[in-house]
């Protein structure tokens, strides 16, 4: 009986550690690359210090740090509101219920090199051509979070990604050019999609609604966004609600391919 009790404790203990590790992994994924990552690391350090003082029986400092952690919970919810929204959206995603896509969320259990299959070279070749003609474009690449909640606002498509198709969609006289094109698993699945616009005040005034829409969808989901400005022809890459700097188109292609493997 004692042995069974010991065995049960060890199994539940291992399960507890595994679940905490999974939770921390996903929280880290959500905040990585943003300012919030420094706050997350600080929280982990403070929490570790709190548990260490409890283990060593240092009651006074332990109670002080414990009180700080409890009072700071409300502040953390405010600071991490975007990340919490993305986390809940990931859990409630319609794709999450699909067995194939459910497994896709646990990327650390997959073999290295697995990635979302997207022809990044064709996408950037189209963006480069549209940039030279100052043709405005907004391209969204779906990753783990389902974009069904925005796809329904546009026209459904199922066209394999290639340079001529993307150029024709965003051609100035095309009826499909207004709004965003959504790419899923190397297929353009929707055009003329209406995206949520970010209210972030730090976005420079030179950026218009396309850029604000790209920031908005990448704040709420883990999607990647490419914007071609019709005023300047510049190509912007947005991830996690932030603009990503790059030196050349080849460098940008490498950055996007790495992001799709994450």
C-alpha positions in Angstrom: 0.0 0.0 0.0 2.8 2.4 0.9 4.6 1.5 -2.4 1.4 2.2 -4.4 1.0 5.6 -2.6 4.6 6.4 -3.4 4.1 5.4 -7.0 0.9 7.5 -7.3 2.7 10.5 -5.9 5.6 10.2 -8.3 3.3 9.8 -11.4 1.2 12.9 -10.4 4.4 14.8 -9.6 5.9 14.1 -13.0 2.5 15.0 -14.7 2.5 18.3 -12.6 6.0 19.2 -13.8 5.1 18.4 -17.4 2.0 20.5 -17.4 3.9 23.5 -15.9 6.7 23.1 -18.5 4.1 23.1 -21.3 2.4 26.2 -19.9 5.7 28.1 -19.5 6.7 27.0 -23.0 3.6 28.5 -24.6 3.8 31.7 -22.5 7.4 32.1 -23.6 6.4 31.6 -27.2 3.7 34.3 -27.0 6.0 36.9 -25.4 9.3 36.1 -27.2 10.5 38.9 -29.4 8.4 41.5 -27.6 9.1 43.9 -24.7 7.0 41.5 -22.5 9.8 38.9 -22.6 11.8 40.9 -20.1 8.8 41.1 -17.7 8.2 37.4 -18.1 11.8 36.6 -17.2 11.6 38.9 -14.2 8.4 37.2 -13.0 10.1 33.8 -13.3 13.1 35.0 -11.3 10.9 36.6 -8.5 8.8 33.4 -8.4 11.9 31.2 -8.1 13.3 33.5 -5.3 9.9 33.3 -3.5 9.9 29.4 -3.6 13.6 29.3 -2.5 12.9 31.5 0.6 9.9 29.2 1.4 12.1 26.1 1.1 14.8 27.7 3.4 12.2 28.7 6.0 12.8 32.4 5.6 9.3 33.4 6.7 9.6 37.2 6.7 11.1 37.7 3.2 8.9 34.9 1.9 5.7 36.5 3.1 6.8 39.9 1.6 7.6 38.4 -1.8 4.4 36.3 -1.6 2.3 39.4 -0.9 4.0 41.2 -3.9 3.2 38.3 -6.2 -0.5 38.3 -5.1 -1.0 42.0 -5.4 0.9 42.1 -8.7 -1.4 39.6 -10.3 -3.9 42.3 -11.5 -1.0 44.4 -12.9 0.3 41.4 -14.8 -3.1 40.8 -16.4 -3.1 44.4 -17.6 0.5 44.2 -18.9 0.0 40.9 -20.6 -3.5 41.5 -22.0 -2.5 41.1 -25.6 -0.6 37.8 -24.8 -3.5 36.5 -22.7 -5.9 37.2 -25.6 -3.7 35.4 -28.1 -3.3 32.4 -25.7 -7.1 32.1 -25.2 -7.6 32.5 -28.9 -5.2 29.7 -29.5 -7.1 27.4 -27.1 -10.5 28.3 -28.5 -9.3 28.1 -32.1 -11.5 26.0 -34.4 -8.3 24.4 -35.8 -7.3 23.4 -32.3 -10.1 20.9 -32.2 -8.9 19.3 -35.4 -6.6 16.3 -34.6 -4.0 17.1 -37.2 -3.8 20.7 -36.2 -4.0 19.8 -32.5 -0.7 17.9 -32.8 0.8 20.9 -34.7 0.5 23.0 -31.6 3.0 20.8 -29.7 5.9 21.6 -31.9 8.5 20.6 -29.4 7.3 17.0 -29.8 7.9 17.0 -33.5 11.0 16.4 -35.5 13.3 19.3 -36.2 12.7 21.0 -39.5 8.9 20.6 -39.6 7.3 23.8 -40.7 4.3 25.4 -42.2 4.6 24.7 -46.0 4.5 28.1 -47.7 6.3 29.2 -50.9 8.0 32.2 -49.3 10.2 32.9 -52.3 7.1 33.3 -54.6 5.4 35.6 -52.0 8.4 37.9 -51.7 9.0 37.8 -55.5 5.5 39.1 -55.9 6.0 41.7 -53.2 9.2 42.9 -54.8 7.4 43.3 -58.2 4.5 45.2 -56.5 7.0 47.3 -54.6 8.6 48.4 -57.9 5.2 49.5 -59.3 4.0 50.9 -55.9 1.0 48.5 -55.8 -0.5 48.3 -52.4 -0.8 44.8 -50.9 -1.6 43.1 -47.6 -0.7 39.4 -47.2 -1.4 37.4 -44.1 0.3 34.0 -43.5 -1.6 31.8 -41.1 0.5 29.7 -38.6 -1.1 28.0 -35.5 -4.0 30.3 -34.6 -7.1 29.8 -36.8 -8.0 32.9 -38.9 -11.5 31.7 -39.6 -12.9 34.6 -37.7 -11.5 37.0 -40.3 -11.6 34.8 -43.4 -15.4 34.9 -43.3 -15.4 38.6 -43.9 -13.9 38.2 -47.4 -14.2 36.0 -50.5 -13.3 32.3 -50.1 -10.6 31.1 -52.5 -8.4 28.0 -52.9 -5.5 29.0 -55.1 -2.0 27.7 -54.8 0.5 30.5 -54.0 2.5 31.7 -56.9 3.8 35.1 -58.1 1.4 35.9 -61.0 -1.7 35.0 -58.8 -0.6 37.4 -56.0 0.2 40.2 -58.5 -3.2 39.8 -60.2 -5.1 39.9 -56.8 -3.5 43.2 -55.8 -3.6 44.7 -59.3 -5.1 48.2 -58.9 -8.0 47.5 -61.1 -8.7 44.1 -59.7 -12.0 43.7 -57.7 -10.0 41.6 -55.2 -7.3 44.1 -54.4 -9.0 45.9 -51.5 -8.4 44.2 -48.1 -6.1 41.3 -47.2 -5.2 38.0 -48.8 -4.9 35.1 -46.3 -2.5 32.2 -47.0 -2.9 28.9 -45.3 -0.6 25.9 -46.1 0.6 27.5 -49.4 -3.0 28.2 -50.6 -4.6 31.6 -50.8 -7.8 30.8 -49.0 -9.5 34.2 -48.8 -9.2 37.7 -50.4 -10.8 41.1 -49.6 -10.5 40.1 -45.9 -11.3 42.8 -43.4 -8.8 42.7 -40.5 -9.0 44.3 -37.0 -7.2 47.6 -36.9 -4.7 48.2 -34.1 -5.2 51.2 -31.8 -1.5 51.3 -30.9 -0.5 54.9 -30.7 3.2 54.2 -31.2 2.7 53.3 -34.9 4.3 56.1 -37.0 1.8 58.4 -38.7 3.3 57.6 -42.1 1.7 54.2 -42.0 -1.9 53.9 -43.1 -4.7 51.5 -42.6 -3.0 48.5 -44.3 -0.2 48.7 -41.8 -2.5 49.2 -38.8 -4.6 46.2 -39.9 -1.4 44.1 -40.2 -0.4 45.1 -36.7 -3.9 44.4 -35.4 -4.1 40.8 -36.7 -0.6 40.0 -35.5 -1.4 41.4 -32.1 -4.4 39.1 -31.8 -2.9 36.0 -33.4 0.5 34.5 -34.3 0.0 35.2 -38.0 2.7 36.9 -40.1 1.9 39.9 -42.2 3.5 41.5 -45.2 2.5 45.0 -46.4 3.5 46.7 -49.6 3.0 50.5 -49.3 1.3 52.1 -52.4 2.9 55.5 -51.4 6.5 54.5 -51.0 6.7 50.9 -52.3 8.4 49.8 -49.1 7.8 46.2 -47.9 7.0 45.9 -44.2 7.1 42.7 -42.2 5.0 42.5 -39.1 5.1 39.8 -36.4 3.6 39.9 -32.9 2.3 43.4 -33.5 5.9 44.7 -34.2 7.7 45.8 -37.4 10.7 43.6 -38.1 13.9 45.2 -39.6 15.7 43.5 -42.4 18.6 44.4 -44.8 17.5 42.8 -48.1 14.8 40.7 -49.6 17.0 37.6 -49.3 17.4 38.3 -45.6 13.7 38.8 -45.2 13.0 35.5 -46.9 15.3 33.8 -44.4 13.6 35.5 -41.4 10.1 34.5 -42.6 11.2 30.9 -43.2 12.7 30.7 -39.7 9.5 32.1 -38.2 7.4 29.5 -40.0 9.5 26.7 -38.5 8.9 28.0 -34.9 
